[in-house]
């Protein structure tokens, strides 16, 4: 069975933002700082390299209780023995992913509207990523920012755990939690930080965790 997730501080990786550091180094420091969930996001590497990276991060996370989630690729998640997979609206449909995973993975879904959130909950998603809350330079293929009002509307419509992502940092993270999200997902706020451990601690303090 996959590890159960605490979505409070959800780190999404991006090697291009790590300043030449290995992703294992950044993730290890972030977890020491209190990150509660790690998603490995890779858009351009081969399946073999993706699995290798996942296995390396699994080794970093052993004994921490922090689950490893794979972005987009159900095959990589299963091959690496990850704890979950996070799918976008154009990825493998949720009902097929659940059938293939057969209870071995948590499955998260990205949404950008109330209707998509309601559909994800009805389909049995374990987590719903609200994307983007604010504008962000780390993803260029997203819908218009939902803002805090968008987070509130989705919170009113579903009971599934919600994670806000997109342009989040210490200046606005607390607002997203106050609007109804169960957690925040960040990329550059930790990956690009000179001290990822401190960055994670600062974010946790801002969201009251």
C-alpha positions, 0 to 999 in steps of 0.5 A: 500500500502507498504511504498516506500523504500529508499535503501541507507542504508539497514540493514539486521538483524542477532540476533546471531551477536547482542551481547546479545542485543534484535533485537528491541534495535539494529534496533531502534538505527540503525534507529536513526542513519539513516538506511533507510530500515530494513530486518528481516532475520531469518533462524531457527525460527518457522513461529509463532516466525518469525511473532512475531519478525516481529510485534515487529519490526513493532512497533519499526518502526512505524512513522519512514517511514522506511519499514520492509522487510521480508527475504524469507518468503512471508507468514510471510510478509503477516501475519505481514503486512510487507512492502515487502519480499526479495526472493533468487533464490531458493525461491518462483518464482517472478511471483507467489510471485507477484500474491499472494502478489497482490500489497501489498508488495514490492518484492526484488530479490537476484542475482549473475549474469547479467542474473539473474538481467535481469530476475528479472527486466523483472519479475517486481522486485522492488529491486535487491540485488547483492550478494555477492559483497565481501566475507562475513562470515554471509552467507556461501551459496553464489556464488563467490564474484562479486566485483566492476566490477560485480556491474558495469556490472549489473548496465549497464544491468538493471535500477531497484534499486540495493543494494549491499550486502556481506562484506560491511563496512565503508572501501568499502561502498562508492566504491559500490555506485560509481560502480553503486549501489543505496544502500548498505546492511549490517549485521555485520557492524551495528548489531555487532557494539558496537554503532549501531547508530554511525555505521549507521551514519558512513556508511551514511557519507561514501556513501554520503547520 
